[in-house]
Structure formats: structure tokens, C-alpha cells
Amino acid sequence: MRLVLIADTHVPKRARDLPAPVWTAVEAADLVVHAGDWVDEALLDRLEARCARLVGVYGNNDGPALRARLPEVADVELDGLRVAVVHETGPATGREQRCEARFPGRDLLVFGHSHVPWDTVTPGGLRLLNPGSPTDRRRQPFATFMTADVAGGTLGDVVLHRVQRLRAPQG
């Protein structure tokens, strides 16, 4: 199973649209995971129309319309892999311990909020992935998203992709 992991898209405030490589990956994926901060319902509608399956959550920049359609936390099992998705996990310091306590029994946690790519494993074996942002790199050298494979309940081949950012219209 091929996954695309994205977060913090902020469309159309930070960019007009998702970069073309993200759309290409979305259309080839078995599942797209969006870890919040969509900003506008139109992107949710477009992703739902263009991907095979979508799991998403709302973020702190998502208003009532998105919150009505998306949960704060999503749980899904993928071929035996137990996955949770949430937007915010708090500061980097102590993240592994907080997430392990908050999401027991999960194998993978996908999160966003910081726009900073993250890939660690807690002492108890919970994998933490933040794909960064494909549209708003903030303090990072590149805008990013992730792809991964799942087979037999195991997460494999996690790849962080760099993308060119599309700017939001001026004015």
C-alpha cells in the first residue's frame, strides 16, 4: 500500500494550490493522509475527488466548516499497521514521551503543525512522522511531503520529498 503524507497546506493563503509533484503522488497513492491546517474546504473536496482514499484531521487554522467534516484525531488500521493522525503534538522537547502516552497501542503517528519534517521512534516503538509542508517551508530550506509503503503491518520506505513552493496570489 502506497501512502502520501501531507500537512500544513494552508491553501489558498500560503499557496494557490498544491505543487504538481504532490498531486502526482496523490493520484498514484492508495491512501493520502493530511495532518491538518487545510484552511479552505475546497482543497478537502479536491483531494477527496482525486485520491483513492483520504484520512484527514483538522488543524488550528481550520474553521468550523472543516471541523464539521474532519476529526481532531483519526485512527485507521492499514494492513495491520495501527495509525493515528493528529495536527499538533506540542513542543519538540518531550514529544516522544507525550505521544507514546497519548497514543498507546499505535504503530505510527502522523502529525503536522510545526512545518518541520520529523521522523523518530519512541522507546516503545511508536514511529512519529511529520511530513513538513508542501506549500509553506517556514524556517526549512525546502517545502516537503512524505511517501511511505505499508505491507504486512509494517511501515517501510519512508521518503521525504522536496518540492518547489507555489506562491499565493498577491493583493
C-alpha positions in Angstrom: 0.0 0.0 0.0 1.4 3.4 -1.1 0.9 6.4 1.2 1.2 10.1 0.7 1.6 12.2 3.9 1.0 15.9 3.8 0.2 18.6 6.4 0.0 22.4 6.7 -1.0 23.0 3.2 -2.7 26.4 4.0 -4.3 26.6 0.5 -5.1 29.3 -0.7 -3.4 31.5 2.0 0.2 30.3 1.6 -0.1 28.9 -2.0 -2.6 28.9 -4.8 -2.5 25.1 -5.0 -0.5 22.0 -4.1 2.6 21.7 -6.2 2.3 19.4 -9.2 4.6 16.7 -7.7 2.2 16.4 -4.7 -0.8 16.0 -7.0 1.1 13.3 -9.0 1.9 11.4 -5.8 -1.7 11.9 -4.5 -3.2 10.4 -7.7 -0.8 7.4 -7.5 -1.4 6.7 -3.8 -3.6 4.1 -2.2 -4.1 6.5 0.8 -3.5 10.1 1.4 -3.0 11.3 5.0 -3.5 15.0 5.7 -2.5 16.1 9.2 -4.4 19.4 9.3 -4.2 23.1 8.5 -6.1 22.9 5.2 -7.6 26.4 5.7 -10.2 26.0 3.0 -12.8 23.3 2.3 -12.1 23.4 -1.4 -8.8 21.6 -1.0 -10.5 18.9 1.0 -13.1 18.5 -1.8 -10.4 18.3 -4.5 -8.3 15.8 -2.5 -11.4 13.6 -2.0 -12.1 13.7 -5.7 -8.5 12.9 -6.8 -7.3 10.3 -4.4 -8.3 6.7 -3.8 -8.8 7.2 -0.1 -8.2 10.1 2.3 -7.7 10.2 6.1 -7.5 13.8 7.4 -7.8 15.8 10.6 -8.4 19.5 11.3 -5.7 21.8 12.5 -5.6 25.0 14.5 -6.1 27.2 11.3 -9.2 25.3 10.2 -12.5 26.9 10.8 -16.0 25.5 11.6 -16.7 24.1 8.1 -13.6 21.9 8.1 -14.1 21.0 11.8 -17.6 19.8 11.0 -16.2 17.4 8.3 -12.9 16.2 9.9 -12.0 14.8 13.4 -9.3 16.2 15.7 -7.7 12.7 15.8 -8.1 10.0 13.2 -7.4 6.3 13.8 -7.0 3.8 10.9 -5.6 0.3 10.5 -3.7 -0.2 7.3 -2.9 -3.9 6.6 -2.4 -4.4 10.3 -0.4 -1.2 10.9 -2.2 0.9 13.6 -2.1 4.6 12.6 -3.2 7.7 14.4 -3.3 11.2 12.8 -3.3 14.5 14.7 -2.4 18.0 13.9 -0.5 19.2 17.0 1.8 17.3 19.4 3.3 20.2 21.3 7.0 21.2 21.6 9.8 19.1 20.2 11.2 18.6 23.6 9.5 15.6 25.2 7.5 14.8 22.1 8.3 11.1 22.1 7.2 10.6 25.7 4.0 12.7 25.3 2.9 10.9 22.0 3.7 7.5 23.4 1.5 8.2 26.4 -1.3 9.8 24.3 -1.4 7.2 21.6 -0.9 3.8 23.2 -1.3 0.7 21.0 -0.4 2.6 17.8 2.5 1.8 15.5 2.6 5.2 13.6 1.6 8.7 14.4 1.4 11.3 11.6 1.3 14.9 12.7 1.8 18.4 11.5 1.7 22.0 12.9 5.4 22.8 13.0 6.1 22.7 9.2 9.3 20.9 10.2 9.8 17.4 8.9 10.2 14.8 11.7 11.0 11.1 11.8 11.7 9.4 15.1 10.8 6.3 17.0 9.8 6.4 20.7 11.4 4.0 23.2 8.2 1.9 23.0 8.4 1.7 19.2 5.8 4.3 18.1 7.1 5.9 14.8 6.5 9.7 14.6 6.3 11.3 11.2 5.7 14.9 10.3 5.9 15.5 6.5 6.5 19.2 6.9 4.6 21.5 4.5 4.5 21.3 0.7 3.5 25.0 0.5 5.0 26.8 3.5 8.5 25.8 4.3 8.9 28.4 7.1 12.4 28.0 8.5 13.2 24.9 6.4 15.3 25.0 3.3 12.6 23.2 1.3 8.9 22.6 1.2 8.3 18.9 1.8 5.9 16.0 1.9 6.4 12.3 2.5 5.6 9.0 0.9 5.7 5.6 2.5 4.8 2.0 1.9 2.9 -0.4 4.2 2.9 -4.2 3.8 2.1 -6.9 6.2 1.5 -4.4 9.1 5.0 -2.9 8.6 5.8 0.7 7.6 8.7 0.8 5.0 10.4 3.1 2.6 9.5 6.4 4.2 10.8 9.1 1.8 10.9 12.9 2.4 10.4 14.7 -0.9 11.5 18.3 -1.6 9.1 20.4 -3.7 9.1 23.8 -5.3 6.6 26.0 -3.5 3.8 27.9 -5.4 3.2 31.4 -4.0 -0.2 32.7 -3.1 -1.6 35.4 -5.4 -0.6 38.9 -4.4 -3.1 41.6 -3.5 
